[in-house]
Amino acid sequence: MIRFILSKLLYLVPTFLGITLIAFSFVRILPGDPVLLMAGERGVTPERHAELTAQLGYDKSVVLQYFDFLGRLLQGDLGHSLVTKKPVLTEFLALFPATVELGLCAIIIATLIGVPVGVLAAIKRGSWFDQVSMTAALVGFSMPIFWWGLLLIIFFSGILGWTPVSGRISLLYFFPDVTGFMLIDSLISGQKGAFASALSHLILPSVVLATIPLAVIARQTRSAMLEVMGEDYVRTARAKGMPPSRVIGVHALRNAMIPVITTIGLQIGVLMAGAILTETIFSWPGIGKWMIDSISRRDYPVVQSGLLLIAALVMIVNLLVDLTYGLINPRIRNT
Amino acid sequence: MKTLLIMASALAITAAAADAKTFVYCSEASPEGFDPAPYTAGGTFDASAHPVFNRLTEFKKGTTEIEPGLAESWDVSADGTEYTFHLRKGVKWHSNEKFTPSRDFNADDVIFSYERQGKADHPWHQYIPGITYEYYTSMAMPELIKSIEKIDDYTVKFTLNQPEAPFLANIAMPFASIVSKEYADTLEAAGTREDMNNMPVGTGPFKFVAYQKDAVIRYARNAEYWGTAPIIDDLVFAITPDAAVRLQKLKAGECHLMPYPAPADIETIKADPALKLDEQAGLNVGYLAYNTTVAPFDNPQVRKALNMAINQNAIVEAVFQGAALPAKNPIPPTMWSYNDAVQGDAYDPEAAKKMLEEAGVTDLSMKIWAMPVQRPYMPNARRTAELMQEDLGKIGVKVEIVSYEWGEYLQKSMEPGRDGAVILGWTGDNGDPDNFLSVLLSCDSAGEGGANRAFWCNEAFSKLLKDAKVTADPAARTKLYEEAQVIFKDQAPWFTIAHSTQYVPMSAKVSGFQMSPLGDFTFETVDIAE
């Protein structure tokens, strides 16, 4: 098992290096530079432009800048935001828990609904339930997130008044960040109603963020189940007179779970992409919104280091997924 | 222990919140920081300069007139180069967990606030690596201010290199906010200089309490405020970037007031009895700038003809949804010295066609640049360009619409020899006509690094502006600017599109809010009905 983990980790090194290069070049390929955007309609004299560019270190050759970036990265320095002047890591750590909280909630919703729906659709293949749920999944998968979020806000918050419009907790509650996770911090604060408020603020954004992963998980579960249910050992189990619940629950589902877990793992990347829009609509102070703001301001250090941190995170999650089915299926461990 | 203390005070605030009046503002963007000097965004100033700080001079609420701020009065020397400010006594600094002031505001604070921006060798000039003072630089303060002297604790003398009529308006701008020298010394000693930008200490109507990045900013009423203390107890900014979501929050009662509604939502807001809508002509202009150095656009006759071919009212209706005034001058009508006697160009395609023929221009084709972003002065440049394309097509002028990424657009549109006319605009910084006319249309700003995108250099026009800048008498200045507007209209370097109306939706329970022509959002006068 240790050899398995080590070999997986070794793969990460070149991947990570490649990502530093992509993250570094991505924001520089975009036209426009931070100095011009700061100056706006007013304009900036060529001398001042050169002065500011030099001050930021962007007058050096791109190759030198890249090695500077790598060098500092090795010392654990992710740079400072051009706009707020704060260390990128400090900003990331302040915003990251909000994204994790939202992402976890979304993935739990997507899994808890997606897997049973997929299983049921597979068992009742061709039934109305199968058709309705799979059509809904297709619609969900193609849902434009921004529009969907706004629609839910207008209906549930505007017309019905069931959920708050945006934010993480009612502004009446004010307590210090302990963990950065609002659900936990609201409990620690001991303030009456704080937890309920935090929970109610989580509902709409996590449903919106869960929409696409839910659709993917439901469809993947259904097809994996269908495949497994056609296998000989399932037929054998049935023929032996085993109760259907046991056939499906133990024999079929367990084997169908391997591709499903892979899918769930891959959804982390999709979640990150979805978080950018979801966080913007719901004024959710997470790293998605942070990235969007920084890209539009050409805040080079934030974009390159932020992308790197997000990529590292996705890689770690995928590594954990690999290890998980190493546990489920010993054959994978030894390959 | 520290955490416990914070928690205790947090609990106290929440407990008090039951009776306290909390005003929630759904702000649009996160502040870049809380020190007003290094930043340029209006949203940053609404969160820092306006609630927390004061300046020597201030803009009178709801106007662009100057009134005394931290300076109670001032004397100007006969030649207009020496300003002696008499400072207000008994002005208290805010305190926070790291700082308890031992003295009131005085001359040392004024000198510190200016010198840290102006002197490159000042120990606080680079208190955060990479910090720059763009407003101080772009308002030409380094060239203007020769020296600042402390006469005594409550008297400061500014000596200028040349007379500058807009000086008192310039120093009322957010970048000139006065910060505490004693607070700076305290932070220096504690080795936490960056807190100057994180935990601001000012003299303003509200004390800064806390900021949760990208989410919430909290302020508390400054009961010791030297002016009229605010009516509300707590001020909260709920950062909400999307306009549609802001409106939903306003409707749901999650906030009391919001900036920048989407133009399409104005009618819905007007129809809602739980909401009210303040409106005011904005201190802005949207324009189409010809390249007056390239033929045939170097001929005023041609520019005039093109202006007459564009249906201005149609643009105001379609693009601004009626929420704008058709512009005839480069400065808005709310600004002093606006010349209402100037006649706008009549929409007359027939006459325009004839004028072009007379100028010997046939088969003209041109580019119109449409900016890729939305601005208060221009909600949809693409649509505007399309309407212009259609209008100009009617007189036989072929138009190609081009656009670039915003930073590139700003840069390329200032490149000499640029091909095409550019849609852009301007929002005033300080209510002074010089801040429009000199910045956008003078010979000095027609070069690289300027903002004169018509590259228009008219000696007579520029001379009027220069004279006005060193004239102290407002009536005489007004006359000079009025004359300048006549030259502008005659020479037509721009097609002046519109001055857009600014809207502020708020809950019907809110009273006392005053819109600022400068687009600032300030809350010391607001109240909420129970």
HADDOCK unambig.tbl for C-alpha pairs under 7 A between the chains (distance, minus, plus):
assign (segid A and resid 31 and name CA) (segid B and resid 405 and name CA) 6.59 0.50 0.50
assign (segid A and resid 31 and name CA) (segid B and resid 408 and name CA) 6.35 0.50 0.50
assign (segid A and resid 32 and name CA) (segid B and resid 405 and name CA) 6.79 0.50 0.50
assign (segid A and resid 32 and name CA) (segid B and resid 407 and name CA) 4.31 0.50 0.50
assign (segid A and resid 32 and name CA) (segid B and resid 408 and name CA) 4.82 0.50 0.50
assign (segid A and resid 33 and name CA) (segid B and resid 407 and name CA) 6.34 0.50 0.50
assign (segid A and resid 36 and name CA) (segid B and resid 407 and name CA) 5.64 0.50 0.50
assign (segid A and resid 37 and name CA) (segid B and resid 407 and name CA) 5.28 0.50 0.50
assign (segid A and resid 41 and name CA) (segid B and resid 410 and name CA) 6.68 0.50 0.50
assign (segid A and resid 41 and name CA) (segid B and resid 451 and name CA) 6.86 0.50 0.50
assign (segid A and resid 42 and name CA) (segid B and resid 451 and name CA) 5.57 0.50 0.50
assign (segid A and resid 43 and name CA) (segid B and resid 449 and name CA) 5.33 0.50 0.50
assign (segid A and resid 43 and name CA) (segid B and resid 450 and name CA) 5.65 0.50 0.50
assign (segid A and resid 43 and name CA) (segid B and resid 451 and name CA) 5.61 0.50 0.50
assign (segid A and resid 44 and name CA) (segid B and resid 449 and name CA) 4.47 0.50 0.50
assign (segid A and resid 44 and name CA) (segid B and resid 450 and name CA) 6.72 0.50 0.50
assign (segid A and resid 45 and name CA) (segid B and resid 448 and name CA) 6.14 0.50 0.50
assign (segid A and resid 45 and name CA) (segid B and resid 449 and name CA) 3.51 0.50 0.50
assign (segid A and resid 45 and name CA) (segid B and resid 450 and name CA) 6.74 0.50 0.50
assign (segid A and resid 46 and name CA) (segid B and resid 448 and name CA) 6.81 0.50 0.50
assign (segid A and resid 46 and name CA) (segid B and resid 449 and name CA) 5.92 0.50 0.50
assign (segid A and resid 55 and name CA) (segid B and resid 130 and name CA) 6.50 0.50 0.50
assign (segid A and resid 56 and name CA) (segid B and resid 130 and name CA) 6.54 0.50 0.50
assign (segid A and resid 83 and name CA) (segid B and resid 32 and name CA) 6.03 0.50 0.50
assign (segid A and resid 84 and name CA) (segid B and resid 32 and name CA) 5.04 0.50 0.50
assign (segid A and resid 84 and name CA) (segid B and resid 33 and name CA) 5.76 0.50 0.50
assign (segid A and resid 85 and name CA) (segid B and resid 128 and name CA) 6.97 0.50 0.50
assign (segid A and resid 158 and name CA) (segid B and resid 248 and name CA) 6.29 0.50 0.50
assign (segid A and resid 158 and name CA) (segid B and resid 252 and name CA) 6.42 0.50 0.50
assign (segid A and resid 165 and name CA) (segid B and resid 248 and name CA) 6.64 0.50 0.50
assign (segid A and resid 165 and name CA) (segid B and resid 249 and name CA) 5.72 0.50 0.50
assign (segid A and resid 172 and name CA) (segid B and resid 14 and name CA) 6.64 0.50 0.50
assign (segid A and resid 173 and name CA) (segid B and resid 14 and name CA) 6.43 0.50 0.50
assign (segid A and resid 174 and name CA) (segid B and resid 10 and name CA) 6.04 0.50 0.50
assign (segid A and resid 174 and name CA) (segid B and resid 14 and name CA) 6.64 0.50 0.50
assign (segid A and resid 175 and name CA) (segid B and resid 7 and name CA) 6.20 0.50 0.50
assign (segid A and resid 175 and name CA) (segid B and resid 10 and name CA) 5.62 0.50 0.50
assign (segid A and resid 176 and name CA) (segid B and resid 7 and name CA) 6.46 0.50 0.50
assign (segid A and resid 280 and name CA) (segid B and resid 241 and name CA) 6.76 0.50 0.50
assign (segid A and resid 281 and name CA) (segid B and resid 242 and name CA) 6.16 0.50 0.50
assign (segid A and resid 281 and name CA) (segid B and resid 245 and name CA) 6.83 0.50 0.50
assign (segid A and resid 283 and name CA) (segid B and resid 239 and name CA) 6.71 0.50 0.50
assign (segid A and resid 283 and name CA) (segid B and resid 240 and name CA) 5.13 0.50 0.50
assign (segid A and resid 283 and name CA) (segid B and resid 241 and name CA) 6.56 0.50 0.50
assign (segid A and resid 285 and name CA) (segid B and resid 213 and name CA) 6.83 0.50 0.50
assign (segid A and resid 285 and name CA) (segid B and resid 214 and name CA) 5.01 0.50 0.50
assign (segid A and resid 285 and name CA) (segid B and resid 215 and name CA) 5.40 0.50 0.50
